[in-house]
Amino acid sequence: MRGTVTREFYIPAGSVEVSQEGVGAVAYYYDSYTGDPAEQPRSAAMIFIGKQQKPAKRHSFKSVERREEYVQSIFGNVRDVAEYKKRKAVTAKAAKAKAASAVKVGDIFDTSWGYDQTNVEFYQVVAKRGQVIEVIEIGQVAVESKPDGCDYVAPNPERKIGEVMTRRINQYGGFKAHDCCNASPYEGNPKYQTALGFGH
């Protein structure tokens, strides 16, 4: 079994570590030799981002000034991405809390998914704890059926299907129903689906 290759394997001997407070990246400065004794070594840098064990960047430069400029630009990009992710996480957290506050026991959600056919499912909320809900799939009734294979269906809360499932409300006010799709709040209009016998 092969061992795990760590950063130490890639870091050039004698290199100088360069980092910046609050930035999740580290650079190593070193001299790069071409093997030609007549040529001067080039200033080079190797950069690791986050917890990566392999270098994300590895370049040589015509001058130490150009190297410094490049590395600082990478550090700036890493910082900007980290700050963006933090802002996005805060926004998503607030959106989830707001969306969850609007959900109540008895609410109905629907899905629409399928390949070469459209399937619809309905779910009803039976319990709620903060942003966590318990839902159960419910039946459907055909409101309208057309000869071209189109059905328009509405939820039937009187019919329960399967077991109660625990789900977490997402920032859009829905939840992951299963691997095929997410469920969204039911808006009250009949949903289109492929009629039995017209799918793949």
PEKARA-V957559 format. One record per pair of residues at least 24 apart in sequence whose ideal C-beta (glycine too) atoms are under 8 Angstrom apart, sorted by sequence separation. I is the first residue (numbers start at 1). J is the second residue. If there is no record, write none. Layout:
((I | J) (I | J))
This chain:
((25 | 49) (43 | 67) (47 | 71) (104 | 128) (136 | 160) (137 | 161) (24 | 49) (25 | 50) (45 | 70) (49 | 74) (103 | 128) (136 | 161) (137 | 162) (24 | 50) (45 | 71) (109 | 135) (136 | 162) (18 | 45) (47 | 74) (136 | 163) (32 | 60) (136 | 164) (49 | 78) (135 | 164) (136 | 165) (100 | 130) (103 | 133) (108 | 138) (134 | 164) (135 | 165) (15 | 46) (25 | 56) (100 | 131) (124 | 155) (134 | 165) (155 | 186) (12 | 44) (134 | 166) (135 | 167) (120 | 153) (122 | 155) (124 | 157) (133 | 166) (134 | 167) (12 | 46) (97 | 131) (122 | 156) (132 | 166) (133 | 167) (11 | 46) (96 | 131) (132 | 167) (133 | 168) (10 | 46) (132 | 168) (133 | 169) (154 | 190) (127 | 164) (131 | 168) (132 | 169) (153 | 190) (154 | 191) (29 | 67) (126 | 164) (131 | 169) (152 | 190) (153 | 191) (152 | 191) (135 | 175) (152 | 192) (153 | 193) (7 | 48) (151 | 192) (152 | 193) (29 | 71) (133 | 175) (150 | 192) (151 | 193) (150 | 193) (151 | 194) (10 | 54) (27 | 71) (150 | 194) (151 | 195) (10 | 55) (110 | 155) (149 | 194) (150 | 195) (151 | 196) (7 | 53) (144 | 190) (149 | 195) (6 | 53) (27 | 74) (108 | 155) (143 | 190) (5 | 53) (27 | 75) (135 | 183) (149 | 197) (4 | 53) (5 | 54) (25 | 74) (108 | 157) (146 | 195) (149 | 198) (25 | 75) (145 | 195) (23 | 75) (18 | 71) (25 | 78) (24 | 78) (123 | 177) (20 | 75) (23 | 78) (23 | 79) (121 | 177) (22 | 79) (24 | 82) (20 | 79) (23 | 82) (123 | 183) (121 | 183) (122 | 186) (109 | 174) (103 | 169) (109 | 175) (111 | 177) (114 | 180) (113 | 180) (109 | 177) (113 | 181) (100 | 169) (111 | 180) (112 | 181) (99 | 169) (103 | 173) (111 | 181) (99 | 170) (102 | 173) (111 | 182) (120 | 191) (99 | 171) (111 | 183) (120 | 192) (96 | 169) (99 | 172) (110 | 183) (111 | 184) (120 | 193) (96 | 170) (99 | 173) (109 | 183) (110 | 184) (118 | 192) (119 | 193) (96 | 171) (109 | 184) (118 | 193) (119 | 194) (95 | 171) (109 | 185) (110 | 186) (117 | 193) (118 | 194) (95 | 172) (108 | 185) (109 | 186) (117 | 194) (107 | 185) (108 | 186) (92 | 171) (107 | 186) (112 | 191) (112 | 192) (114 | 194) (110 | 191) (112 | 193) (117 | 198) (103 | 185) (117 | 199) (116 | 199) (117 | 200) (116 | 200) (114 | 199) (115 | 200))
